[in-house]
Amino acid sequence: MAEKFILAIDQGTTGTTVCVLDSDAKMLASVNNEHPQIYPNPGWVEHDPEAIWKSVVDGIRDALAKAKIQAAEIAAIGITNQRETVVLWNKGNNRPIYNAIVWQCRRTTEFCNKLKKSKAAVNKLRKKTGLVVDPYFSASKIKWLLDNVQGARALAKQDQLRVGTIDSFLMWRLSAGQIHKTDVSNASRTQLMNIQSGKWDPELLKIFNVPANILPEICGSSGEFGVTKGVPGLPDGIPIAGVAGDQQAALFGQACFDVGSAKCTFGTGSFLLMNTGAKRVHSRSGLLTTVAWKLKNDKKMTYALEGGAFICGAAVQWLRDQMQFIKHSSEIEALAKQVKTTDGVFLIPAFVGLGAPYWDPEARAAIVGMTRGTSRAHLARATLEAMALQNVDILVAMEKDLGKKISSVRVDGGAAQDDLLMQMQADFLGRSVERPQQTESTVLGAAFLAGLGVGFWPSLKELRQVWSLQKEFQVQLQAPARKTHVEAWHRAIERVREN
């Protein structure tokens, strides 16, 4: 039976999407399964790795059925995943010894604050990893697991434990424990990999007290990692051939292969990435230098500048679930359109602190500027504005680091379908916003990397031709009005930070 399709797994923060794509990158099936969010303490966020694995297995079964294809027709599997989230498991029985600690979790704030007091450590981390000291990244989470899960360090010494980001955990399960690997993009987010060498760094391991033996092997992002074994609904021997963290996968899926091309993903958080090619641009504006990918025949890694806001679509979920303003997330646009402005109301969605360019884990969410006349519609509009305004801060920092302005940004993710939000984004950025036909760029990137890895697509040239524009949002807001509004946003941010 000819192998005609790519299976792409997008394991995200709130759920898993499994897709089947053909050689034209047409999506034949897309299935999403949510998994529970666990909040054991204020600021703590966990996932049950077994629930994640079940969402993957169920998704594979349902996607194949929906696409009406045989599993044997799959040429390769691509994986993209929520980054920085870590799982620690027993290699003997493949079982996690604790819940996954999610990227949003702030439990290691105290440790990170202590580490920040050492200027030498901060500078070393910045230079070697391109990252700032923050609970967001994986290293302090791994340290916490080893220090706080009973018997963990003893098991690690006996070489009984394995640790990894979600991609590593999934590859382990997909291969019945034959693959313990990760790719350079995910490894670059752990704060344990030297982004110049692409290897685990002994000095970094020492800072976080993480033993090297439990870590996965670092590989490129495209090429054969290994093959499936013992997966329900899949034959043994299907190559896993593409892996990247979700934001890097989205950059790849948006065909941002050229230096200076940028994308913004509107997911649980929002993330702006810009391709800087083989050059590592060290930010002076609170951004991160990260590895974008390393392709099969490339000698060098491709780098990116990145800025992320921790809460984006999650703010809409908060309005839906906690405040019960809406029943479905898709209703927010209609509610926000009931008013022409927010009447001076700003939502600062710092539910888990502020990300780039502020890096303030102590900041907390607030609604600023309310009056007796403030309605649900004003708060809905303020929520959408906050999602866009956060990205303005990041893009301005990016342009400052690069020393030049960019003309447009490509957008993807669930909220990119919201026309009102996309127009706000163009207006507040002062740059045009390009929305592609296929806004599932994350899963598309995983598929592209896997397809390249097995020669399903011969080169980047074919992938460029797959990307197509669906709608361009031009700037409509005048520059003085934009300046006034962004300045008011910054004043609202400062209030949150002062408290």
C-alpha positions as CSV (number, residue, x, y, z in Angstrom):
1,M,0.0,0.0,0.0
2,A,1.4,3.4,-1.0
3,E,2.3,5.8,1.7
4,K,0.4,9.0,0.8
5,F,-0.3,10.9,3.9
6,I,1.3,12.7,6.9
7,L,-0.1,12.3,10.4
8,A,0.6,15.4,12.5
9,I,0.1,15.5,16.3
10,D,-0.2,18.9,18.0
11,Q,-0.1,18.3,21.7
12,G,-1.2,21.7,23.1
13,T,-1.9,23.2,26.6
14,T,-5.6,22.6,26.6
15,G,-5.9,19.6,24.3
16,T,-4.4,17.5,21.5
17,T,-5.2,18.0,17.8
18,V,-4.4,15.1,15.4
19,C,-4.5,15.8,11.6
20,V,-4.1,13.9,8.4
21,L,-2.6,15.8,5.5
22,D,-2.0,14.9,1.8
23,S,0.8,15.8,-0.4
24,D,-0.8,19.2,-1.2
25,A,-0.9,19.9,2.6
26,K,-4.7,19.7,2.4
27,M,-6.2,18.7,5.7
28,L,-8.3,15.6,5.3
29,A,-9.1,15.3,9.0
30,S,-8.6,17.2,12.2
31,V,-9.7,15.9,15.6
32,N,-9.3,17.8,18.9
33,N,-9.6,16.2,22.3
34,E,-9.3,18.4,25.4
35,H,-7.6,17.2,28.6
36,P,-8.1,18.5,32.1
37,Q,-6.2,21.5,33.7
38,I,-5.1,20.8,37.2
39,Y,-4.6,23.7,39.7
40,P,-3.4,22.2,43.0
41,N,-2.3,25.6,44.5
42,P,-2.5,29.3,43.4
43,G,-0.2,29.8,40.5
44,W,0.5,26.1,40.0
45,V,-0.6,24.3,36.8
46,E,-0.4,20.6,36.1
47,H,-1.5,18.0,33.5
48,D,-2.0,14.3,33.9
49,P,0.4,12.7,31.3
50,E,-1.8,9.7,31.0
51,A,-4.7,11.9,30.0
52,I,-2.5,13.6,27.4
53,W,-1.4,10.1,26.1
54,K,-5.1,9.1,25.9
55,S,-6.0,12.2,24.0
56,V,-3.2,11.4,21.4
57,V,-4.3,7.7,21.0
58,D,-8.0,8.7,20.7
59,G,-7.1,11.5,18.2
60,I,-5.1,9.1,16.0
61,R,-7.9,6.6,15.9
62,D,-10.6,9.3,15.1
63,A,-8.5,11.2,12.6
64,L,-7.7,8.1,10.6
65,A,-11.4,7.1,10.6
66,K,-12.5,10.7,9.6
67,A,-10.0,10.8,6.8
68,K,-11.1,7.3,5.7
69,I,-7.6,6.1,5.2
70,Q,-5.6,3.0,6.3
71,A,-2.9,3.5,9.0
72,A,-0.5,1.8,6.6
73,E,-0.8,4.7,4.2
74,I,0.9,7.1,6.7
75,A,4.4,8.0,5.3
76,A,5.5,9.7,8.5
77,I,4.4,11.3,11.8
78,G,5.2,14.8,12.9
79,I,4.9,16.1,16.5
80,T,4.6,19.6,17.8
81,N,4.0,20.3,21.5
82,Q,3.4,22.8,24.3
83,R,7.0,23.8,25.1
84,E,8.7,24.0,28.6
85,T,6.1,21.6,30.1
86,V,8.0,18.6,31.6
87,V,7.3,15.0,32.5
88,L,9.4,12.8,34.7
89,W,8.7,9.0,34.2
90,N,10.0,5.6,35.3
91,K,11.7,4.0,32.4
92,G,11.0,0.5,33.7
93,N,7.2,0.8,33.7
94,N,6.8,3.9,31.4
95,R,4.7,5.5,34.1
96,P,5.0,9.2,35.1
97,I,6.0,9.6,38.8
98,Y,4.2,12.9,39.1
99,N,1.9,15.1,37.0
100,A,3.4,17.1,34.1
101,I,4.4,20.6,35.3
102,V,3.0,23.0,32.7
103,W,4.8,26.0,31.2
104,Q,2.4,28.4,32.9
105,C,3.2,27.1,36.4
106,R,4.9,29.5,38.8
107,R,5.8,27.2,41.6
108,T,9.6,27.7,41.1
109,T,9.3,31.5,41.4
110,E,11.2,31.5,44.8
111,F,14.1,29.5,43.4
112,C,14.3,31.7,40.3
113,N,14.3,34.9,42.4
114,K,17.2,33.5,44.4
115,L,19.0,32.6,41.2
116,K,18.5,36.1,39.9
117,K,20.6,37.5,42.8
118,S,23.6,35.9,41.2
119,K,24.6,38.2,38.4
120,A,27.2,35.6,37.1
121,A,24.5,32.9,36.9
122,V,22.0,35.3,35.1
123,N,24.7,36.3,32.6
124,K,25.8,32.8,32.0
125,L,22.2,31.6,31.4
126,R,21.5,34.5,29.1
127,K,24.7,34.0,27.1
128,K,24.4,30.2,26.8
129,T,20.6,29.8,26.4
130,G,19.3,33.1,25.1
131,L,16.7,33.0,27.9
132,V,16.0,35.0,31.0
133,V,15.7,33.5,34.5
134,D,12.0,32.7,34.9
135,P,9.8,29.9,36.2
136,Y,8.4,29.6,32.6
137,F,11.3,27.4,31.4
138,S,11.8,23.7,32.0
139,A,15.0,23.6,34.1
140,S,13.7,24.9,37.4
141,K,10.6,22.6,36.9
142,I,12.8,19.5,36.5
143,K,14.8,20.5,39.6
144,W,11.5,20.9,41.5
145,L,10.4,17.4,40.5
146,L,13.7,15.8,41.5
147,D,13.8,17.7,44.8
148,N,10.1,17.2,45.8
149,V,8.9,13.9,44.5
150,Q,9.8,11.2,47.0
151,G,12.6,9.0,45.9
152,A,13.1,10.8,42.6
153,R,16.8,11.6,43.0
154,A,17.6,8.1,44.2
155,L,15.8,6.7,41.1
156,A,17.8,9.1,38.9
157,K,21.0,7.9,40.4
158,Q,20.0,4.3,39.6
159,D,19.3,5.4,36.0
160,Q,15.6,4.5,36.4
161,L,14.2,7.9,35.4
162,R,13.7,9.7,32.2
163,V,12.7,13.3,31.8
164,G,11.6,15.4,28.8
165,T,9.3,17.9,27.4
166,I,6.0,16.6,26.0
167,D,7.6,15.7,22.6
168,S,10.0,13.3,24.3
169,F,7.3,11.7,26.4
170,L,5.1,11.1,23.3
171,M,8.0,9.7,21.3
172,W,8.8,7.3,24.2
173,R,5.2,6.1,24.3
174,L,4.9,5.9,20.5
175,S,7.9,3.7,20.3
176,A,7.3,1.5,23.4
177,G,10.3,3.1,25.1
178,Q,12.7,2.8,22.1
179,I,13.1,6.6,21.5
180,H,14.3,9.0,24.2
181,K,15.0,12.1,22.0
182,T,14.0,15.7,21.6
183,D,14.7,18.3,18.9
184,V,16.9,21.4,19.1
185,S,13.8,23.8,19.3
186,N,12.3,22.1,22.3
187,A,15.8,21.6,24.0
188,S,16.5,25.3,23.5
189,R,13.5,26.1,25.8
190,T,14.7,23.9,28.7
191,Q,17.5,26.3,29.8
192,L,19.8,23.4,29.8
193,M,21.0,23.4,26.2
194,N,23.8,25.6,24.9
195,I,22.2,27.2,21.8
196,Q,25.6,27.6,20.1
197,S,26.7,24.0,20.4
198,G,23.2,22.4,20.4
199,K,24.2,20.2,23.3
200,W,23.3,19.8,26.9
201,D,25.7,22.1,28.8
202,P,27.5,20.7,32.0
203,E,27.6,24.2,33.6
204,L,23.8,24.6,33.1
205,L,23.1,21.2,34.4
206,K,25.1,22.0,37.5
207,I,23.2,25.3,38.2
208,F,19.9,23.4,38.2
209,N,21.3,20.2,39.7
210,V,19.9,18.0,36.8
211,P,21.8,14.7,36.1
212,A,22.6,14.3,32.4
213,N,21.6,10.6,32.3
214,I,17.9,11.3,32.6
215,L,17.8,13.7,29.6
216,P,16.9,12.9,26.0
217,E,19.3,12.9,23.1
218,I,19.1,16.2,21.1
219,C,18.4,15.8,17.4
220,G,17.6,18.1,14.4
221,S,13.9,19.0,13.9
222,S,13.5,17.0,10.6
223,G,14.8,13.5,9.9
224,E,14.0,10.0,11.3
225,F,13.9,10.0,15.2
226,G,12.7,6.4,15.2
227,V,9.6,4.3,14.4
228,T,6.3,3.4,16.0
229,K,5.9,0.3,18.1
230,G,2.9,-1.0,20.0
231,V,0.6,2.0,19.4
232,P,-3.1,1.2,19.4
233,G,-4.4,1.7,15.8
234,L,-1.0,2.1,14.2
235,P,1.2,-0.5,12.6
236,D,4.8,-0.8,13.9
237,G,7.5,0.9,11.8
238,I,6.0,4.3,10.8
239,P,8.8,6.9,11.0
240,I,8.5,9.8,13.4
241,A,10.3,12.3,11.2
242,G,9.5,15.8,12.3
243,V,9.5,17.4,15.8
244,A,9.4,21.1,16.9
245,G,8.0,23.1,19.8
246,D,4.7,24.6,18.9
247,Q,5.8,28.2,18.2
248,Q,8.8,27.1,16.1
249,A,6.5,24.7,14.2
250,A,4.0,27.6,13.6
251,L,6.9,29.8,12.2
252,F,7.8,26.9,9.9
253,G,4.2,26.2,9.0
254,Q,3.8,29.9,8.0
255,A,6.6,29.4,5.5
256,C,8.7,32.1,7.4
257,F,11.9,30.6,5.9
258,D,13.5,34.0,5.2
259,V,15.4,36.2,7.7
260,G,13.1,39.0,9.0
261,S,9.8,37.1,8.4
262,A,7.6,36.9,11.4
263,K,4.4,35.3,12.7
264,C,2.1,35.7,15.7
265,T,0.2,32.7,17.1
266,F,-3.0,33.4,19.1
267,G,-3.3,30.3,21.3
268,T,-3.6,29.9,25.1
269,G,-0.8,32.5,25.1
270,S,0.3,34.6,22.2
271,F,3.7,34.3,20.7
272,L,5.6,36.4,18.2
273,L,8.6,34.8,16.5
274,M,10.9,36.3,13.9
275,N,13.4,34.3,11.8
276,T,17.0,35.6,12.2
277,G,18.7,32.9,10.2
278,A,22.0,31.5,11.2
279,K,22.6,34.6,13.4
280,R,21.8,34.6,17.1
281,V,20.4,38.1,17.9
282,H,20.9,38.8,21.6
283,S,18.0,40.9,22.8
284,R,18.5,44.1,24.8
285,S,14.7,44.6,25.0
286,G,13.5,41.7,27.1
287,L,13.1,39.2,24.3
288,L,14.4,35.7,24.0
289,T,16.9,34.2,21.5
290,T,15.8,30.8,20.6
291,V,16.5,28.0,18.2
292,A,13.9,27.9,15.4
293,W,14.8,24.5,13.8
294,K,17.6,22.5,12.2
295,L,16.7,20.8,9.0
296,K,18.0,17.4,7.8
297,N,20.9,18.5,5.6
298,D,21.6,21.9,7.3
299,K,25.0,22.2,9.0
300,K,23.8,25.2,11.1
301,M,20.7,25.8,13.3
302,T,18.2,28.5,12.3
303,Y,17.5,31.0,15.1
304,A,14.6,33.3,16.0
305,L,13.8,36.2,18.3
306,E,10.8,35.4,20.4
307,G,8.4,37.3,22.7
308,G,5.5,35.6,24.4
309,A,2.5,36.8,26.4
310,F,1.4,34.0,28.8
311,I,-2.3,34.7,28.5
312,C,-4.1,35.3,25.2
313,G,-7.0,33.0,24.3
314,A,-7.0,31.9,28.0
315,A,-8.4,35.3,28.8
316,V,-11.4,34.5,26.7
317,Q,-11.8,31.2,28.4
318,W,-11.7,33.1,31.7
319,L,-14.6,35.3,30.6
320,R,-16.4,32.1,29.5
321,D,-15.7,29.8,32.4
322,Q,-15.1,31.9,35.5
323,M,-17.1,35.0,34.7
324,Q,-19.7,33.2,32.5
325,F,-20.1,36.3,30.2
326,I,-20.4,33.9,27.2
327,K,-21.2,30.3,26.6
328,H,-18.8,29.7,23.8
329,S,-15.4,31.4,23.1
330,S,-16.6,32.3,19.5
331,E,-19.3,34.6,21.0
332,I,-16.8,37.2,22.2
333,E,-16.5,39.1,18.9
334,A,-20.3,39.7,18.8
335,L,-20.3,40.8,22.4
336,A,-17.3,43.1,21.9
337,K,-19.0,44.7,18.8
338,Q,-21.9,45.9,20.9
339,V,-19.7,48.9,21.9
340,K,-17.4,51.0,19.7
341,T,-14.7,51.5,22.4
342,T,-13.9,50.1,25.8
343,D,-14.6,53.6,27.4
344,G,-11.2,53.7,28.8
345,V,-11.3,50.2,30.4
346,F,-8.2,48.0,30.1
347,L,-7.8,44.4,31.1
348,I,-4.3,43.4,32.1
349,P,-4.4,39.6,31.7
350,A,-1.4,38.9,34.1
351,F,-3.1,35.8,35.6
352,V,0.2,34.0,35.8
353,G,2.5,37.1,35.8
354,L,3.7,39.1,32.8
355,G,5.9,37.6,30.0
356,A,8.0,39.5,27.4
357,P,9.2,42.2,27.5
358,Y,8.4,42.7,31.2
359,W,9.2,39.3,32.8
360,D,7.4,40.1,36.0
361,P,6.2,36.8,37.6
362,E,4.7,38.7,40.6
363,A,2.3,40.9,38.5
364,R,-1.3,39.9,38.7
365,A,-4.3,40.5,36.5
366,A,-6.4,43.6,36.9
367,I,-9.2,45.6,35.2
368,V,-8.3,49.3,35.1
369,G,-10.6,52.2,34.4
370,M,-14.0,50.9,35.2
371,T,-17.0,53.2,35.9
372,R,-20.6,52.5,36.9
373,G,-21.4,52.4,33.1
374,T,-18.9,49.6,32.4
375,S,-20.7,46.6,30.8
376,R,-20.0,43.0,29.8
377,A,-19.4,44.3,26.3
378,H,-16.8,46.8,27.4
379,L,-14.9,44.0,29.2
380,A,-15.2,41.7,26.2
381,R,-13.8,44.4,24.0
382,A,-11.0,45.2,26.6
383,T,-10.1,41.5,26.6
384,L,-9.6,41.5,22.8
385,E,-7.7,44.7,22.9
386,A,-5.4,43.3,25.6
387,M,-4.6,40.3,23.4
388,A,-3.5,42.7,20.6
389,L,-1.8,45.3,22.8
390,Q,0.5,42.7,24.4
391,N,1.8,41.8,21.0
392,V,2.5,45.5,20.2
393,D,4.9,45.6,23.1
394,I,6.7,42.5,21.8
395,L,6.9,43.6,18.2
396,V,8.3,47.0,19.1
397,A,11.0,45.3,21.2
398,M,11.7,43.0,18.3
399,E,12.2,45.9,15.8
400,K,14.4,47.7,18.3
401,D,16.7,44.6,18.6
402,L,16.8,44.2,14.8
403,G,17.2,47.9,14.1
404,K,14.6,47.9,11.4
405,K,10.8,47.9,11.0
406,I,8.9,45.0,9.4
407,S,6.0,45.6,7.1
408,S,3.7,42.7,8.0
409,V,3.0,39.9,10.4
410,R,1.5,36.5,9.6
411,V,-1.1,35.2,12.1
412,D,-2.4,31.9,13.1
413,G,-4.1,30.0,16.0
414,G,-7.7,29.8,17.0
415,A,-8.3,33.5,17.7
416,A,-6.8,34.5,14.4
417,Q,-10.2,33.7,12.9
418,D,-11.7,36.7,14.8
419,D,-11.8,39.6,12.3
420,L,-12.3,42.2,15.0
421,L,-9.2,41.1,16.9
422,M,-7.1,40.9,13.7
423,Q,-8.2,44.5,12.8
424,M,-7.3,45.6,16.3
425,Q,-3.9,43.9,15.9
426,A,-3.2,45.7,12.6
427,D,-4.4,49.1,14.0
428,F,-2.4,48.9,17.3
429,L,0.7,47.5,15.5
430,G,0.6,49.9,12.7
431,R,1.5,47.0,10.4
432,S,-0.6,44.9,8.1
433,V,-1.7,41.5,9.3
434,E,-1.8,38.5,7.0
435,R,-4.0,35.6,7.7
436,P,-3.4,32.4,5.7
437,Q,-6.0,30.0,4.3
438,Q,-4.7,27.4,6.7
439,T,-4.5,28.9,10.2
440,E,-3.6,25.6,11.8
441,S,0.1,26.6,11.2
442,T,1.4,24.7,14.2
443,V,0.2,21.3,13.0
444,L,1.1,22.3,9.4
445,G,4.7,23.0,10.6
446,A,4.9,19.5,12.2
447,A,3.6,18.0,9.0
448,F,6.1,19.9,6.9
449,L,9.1,18.9,9.0
450,A,8.0,15.2,9.0
451,G,7.4,15.3,5.2
452,L,10.8,16.9,4.6
453,G,12.4,14.3,6.9
454,V,11.3,11.4,4.7
455,G,11.4,13.1,1.3
456,F,7.6,13.3,1.1
457,W,8.2,17.0,0.1
458,P,11.6,17.3,-1.6
459,S,12.5,20.9,-0.5
460,L,11.4,24.2,1.0
461,K,10.4,25.4,-2.5
462,E,7.4,23.1,-2.6
463,L,6.4,24.2,0.9
464,R,6.5,27.9,0.0
465,Q,3.9,27.1,-2.8
466,V,1.5,25.5,-0.3
467,W,1.2,28.7,1.8
468,S,-1.6,31.0,0.6
469,L,-3.1,34.3,1.8
470,Q,-6.8,34.3,2.9
471,K,-7.1,37.9,4.1
472,E,-4.9,40.9,4.7
473,F,-5.9,43.4,7.4
474,Q,-4.7,46.9,6.6
475,V,-4.0,49.6,9.2
476,Q,-7.1,51.9,9.7
477,L,-6.2,53.7,12.9
478,Q,-4.4,57.0,12.5
479,A,-0.9,57.2,14.1
480,P,-1.8,59.9,16.8
481,A,-4.8,57.8,18.0
482,R,-2.6,54.7,18.1
483,K,0.1,56.4,20.1
484,T,-2.4,57.7,22.7
485,H,-4.1,54.3,23.1
486,V,-0.8,52.4,23.5
487,E,0.5,55.0,26.0
488,A,-2.8,54.5,28.1
489,W,-2.2,50.7,27.9
490,H,1.4,51.2,29.3
491,R,0.0,53.3,32.2
492,A,-2.4,50.5,33.0
493,I,0.5,47.9,32.9
494,E,2.5,50.1,35.3
495,R,-0.4,50.0,37.9
496,V,-0.3,46.2,37.9
497,R,3.4,46.1,38.3
498,E,3.4,48.7,41.1
499,N,1.0,46.5,43.1
